[in-house]
Amino acid sequence: FYVEVSSGAGEGEWANITDNTASVLTVDRNLSALIAGGTTTVRIRKHATIGEVFGPTNSAGIAGSDQSATADEIKLLKPVTHAVKAYYFFNDGAGFTQWADLDGNDAVNVVIFPDQGIVLHRKSGAAVNFVRVGHVKTGKTALYATPGINILATPRAVGDATNPADRFTLGNSNLANAGAQSTRVFGSDQSATADLLRIPQNGGALKDFYFFDDGAGFTQWADLDGADATA
């Protein structure tokens, strides 16, 4: 489980619960500066897991196998360390199945954090589709990015893609807000020194974008060729 600040200046900030009593929560991130006694509200939420997202018996239908080399792999980038850990659906073909890591450990309850993106390494040529169903969480969700490569989820309700006002774009993402540097991506007049956003395109290719800032008042989202990428 994790606790989320649900009102006030720290809305959307969250921390993993590591212990609790009837009246005290112990968490792994200091939220005390964001909580004002008597006015701030918090919510306790259950973490998603591999078993919940993909089904405890692989109802998502990704390819399983008795070895990771031939199974589809779910890859999660661990926060802070940026180490990639892979998981797959073990199936011995004789009736024994389980979600496992590459060392064979049971992985059905491995947590997928609220801001954690998922890489699914599909090894067959055919497409697979599955539906993730859950409650819509309103309000903000903090995404924590540390120096280096981060794979971030975009937790949001689905809008009407035919209506430009409802589309989720770089321009309305709030990633380049006017707040403190700790709350936004770093912009620059060149991609080499700016934070890069690497977004998967249709067909699986990756394309890089950054927030162009010439330091004299002109800013825009751009691709590496300098084309406007706001929309």
C-alpha positions in Angstrom: 0.0 0.0 0.0 1.0 3.6 -0.3 -0.3 6.9 1.1 -1.1 9.8 -1.1 -1.5 13.5 -0.2 -4.9 14.3 -1.6 -5.3 18.0 -0.9 -3.2 21.1 -0.4 0.1 22.2 -1.9 1.5 18.7 -1.9 -1.5 17.1 -3.7 -0.4 14.0 -5.7 2.8 13.4 -3.7 3.0 9.8 -2.3 5.1 7.4 -0.4 5.2 3.6 0.2 3.9 2.4 3.5 6.5 0.3 5.2 4.8 -0.3 8.6 1.8 0.8 10.5 0.0 0.8 13.8 -3.7 1.7 14.5 -2.8 5.4 14.4 0.7 5.8 12.8 2.0 5.2 9.3 5.7 4.6 8.6 6.6 5.6 5.0 9.7 5.6 2.8 9.6 9.2 1.8 9.3 12.3 4.0 6.0 14.0 3.4 5.8 16.0 6.6 6.5 19.3 4.9 3.4 18.7 2.7 1.0 18.0 5.5 -0.7 20.6 7.6 -2.4 19.2 10.7 -6.2 19.4 10.7 -6.5 20.5 7.0 -4.5 18.2 4.7 -6.2 15.0 3.6 -4.5 11.8 2.6 -5.7 8.6 1.0 -4.3 5.1 1.4 -4.2 3.1 -1.9 -3.3 -0.5 -2.8 -0.4 -0.9 -5.2 -0.9 -2.5 -8.6 1.1 -5.7 -9.1 2.1 -7.9 -12.1 -0.6 -10.4 -11.2 -3.2 -7.7 -11.0 -2.3 -5.9 -14.2 -1.6 -9.0 -16.4 -3.8 -11.5 -14.5 -2.6 -14.0 -11.9 -2.8 -16.8 -14.6 -1.8 -14.5 -17.5 -5.3 -13.6 -18.7 -3.6 -10.8 -20.7 -2.4 -13.6 -23.0 1.3 -12.6 -23.4 3.5 -15.5 -24.5 4.7 -17.7 -21.7 7.4 -20.4 -21.8 9.6 -22.6 -19.6 12.5 -20.2 -20.2 12.7 -16.4 -20.4 14.5 -16.5 -23.8 11.4 -17.6 -25.6 8.8 -15.9 -23.4 7.5 -12.3 -23.6 9.2 -10.2 -20.9 7.8 -7.5 -18.7 10.6 -5.1 -17.9 10.5 -2.6 -15.0 13.1 0.1 -14.4 13.8 0.3 -10.7 13.6 3.8 -9.2 16.9 5.6 -8.2 19.2 2.7 -9.3 17.8 2.6 -12.8 18.4 -1.1 -13.0 16.1 -3.0 -15.3 14.5 -6.2 -13.9 12.6 -8.6 -16.2 9.7 -10.9 -15.4 7.9 -13.5 -17.5 5.1 -16.1 -17.3 6.6 -19.4 -16.6 4.8 -22.3 -18.2 6.3 -25.8 -18.1 3.7 -27.2 -20.5 2.6 -29.8 -18.0 0.3 -27.6 -15.9 2.6 -25.6 -13.6 2.6 -21.9 -14.2 3.6 -18.8 -12.4 4.9 -15.2 -12.9 8.6 -15.4 -12.2 11.7 -13.3 -12.4 14.8 -14.5 -14.3 16.0 -16.3 -11.2 12.8 -18.3 -11.0 11.3 -16.5 -8.0 7.5 -16.1 -7.8 6.7 -12.6 -9.1 2.9 -12.4 -9.0 3.0 -9.8 -6.2 5.8 -7.6 -7.6 4.6 -4.0 -7.2 4.2 -1.7 -10.2 4.5 1.8 -8.7 2.0 4.6 -9.7 4.6 6.5 -11.7 6.3 3.4 -13.1 6.2 2.7 -16.9 6.2 -0.8 -18.2 8.2 -2.1 -21.1 6.7 -5.2 -22.7 9.2 -7.1 -24.8 7.0 -9.0 -27.3 9.0 -11.7 -29.0 6.5 -13.1 -31.5 5.4 -11.3 -34.7 1.7 -11.2 -33.8 0.1 -8.4 -31.9 -1.6 -8.9 -28.5 -4.3 -6.8 -26.9 -5.5 -6.8 -23.4 -7.7 -4.4 -21.3 -6.7 -3.0 -17.9 -9.8 -2.1 -15.9 -9.8 0.0 -12.7 -11.1 3.0 -10.9 -10.4 6.5 -12.3 -8.3 8.4 -9.9 -9.0 12.1 -10.0 -6.5 14.9 -9.1 -2.7 15.0 -9.4 -0.2 12.2 -9.4 3.5 13.0 -8.7 6.0 11.4 -11.1 9.5 11.0 -9.6 12.4 11.3 -12.1 16.0 11.0 -10.9 19.1 11.8 -12.9 19.6 9.3 -15.7 17.0 7.3 -17.7 13.5 7.0 -16.3 10.5 5.1 -17.7 7.5 6.9 -16.5 3.8 6.1 -16.7 1.2 8.7 -17.7 -1.6 8.1 -15.2 -4.6 9.8 -16.6 -8.2 9.3 -17.6 -8.8 8.6 -21.3 -10.1 11.6 -23.2 -11.8 12.0 -26.5 -9.0 11.7 -29.1 -11.1 13.3 -31.7 -11.4 16.5 -29.7 -8.1 18.4 -29.7 -8.9 19.9 -26.3 -9.1 16.5 -24.7 -5.9 15.1 -26.2 -2.9 14.5 -23.9 -0.1 16.5 -25.5 3.3 17.9 -24.5 1.7 21.3 -24.5 -0.8 20.5 -21.8 1.3 17.9 -19.9 2.5 20.3 -17.2 6.0 18.9 -17.7 7.3 22.4 -18.4 5.4 24.5 -15.9 6.7 27.7 -14.5 7.3 26.3 -11.0 10.4 25.2 -9.2 13.0 23.2 -11.2 12.1 20.2 -9.0 8.6 20.1 -10.5 9.4 20.4 -14.2 11.7 19.1 -17.0 14.9 21.1 -17.7 14.8 23.1 -20.9 17.6 24.5 -23.0 18.4 26.0 -26.3 19.9 22.7 -27.4 18.9 19.1 -27.0 22.3 18.0 -25.7 21.8 19.9 -22.4 18.0 19.6 -22.0 16.0 16.7 -20.5 14.9 14.4 -23.3 11.5 12.9 -23.6 11.7 9.6 -25.6 8.1 8.7 -26.7 7.2 5.5 -28.4 5.6 6.0 -31.8 3.2 3.8 -33.8 5.2 0.8 -34.9 7.5 0.8 -31.9 10.1 3.4 -32.9 11.2 6.0 -30.3 11.3 9.7 -31.0 13.0 12.3 -28.8 11.5 15.7 -27.8 12.7 18.5 -25.5 11.6 21.9 -24.1 13.4 24.5 -26.2 14.2 27.6 -24.1 16.5 30.3 -25.7 16.9 32.1 -22.4 15.4 35.3 -23.9 11.7 34.5 -23.6 11.1 32.1 -26.5 10.1 28.7 -25.5 8.4 25.7 -27.2 8.3 21.9 -27.2 10.4 20.7 -30.1 11.7 17.6 -31.8 15.4 17.1 -32.5 14.9 18.8 -35.9 13.5 21.9 -34.2 9.9 21.4 -35.4 7.2 22.6 -33.0 6.0 19.6 -31.0 3.5 21.3 -28.7 0.6 19.3 -30.0 
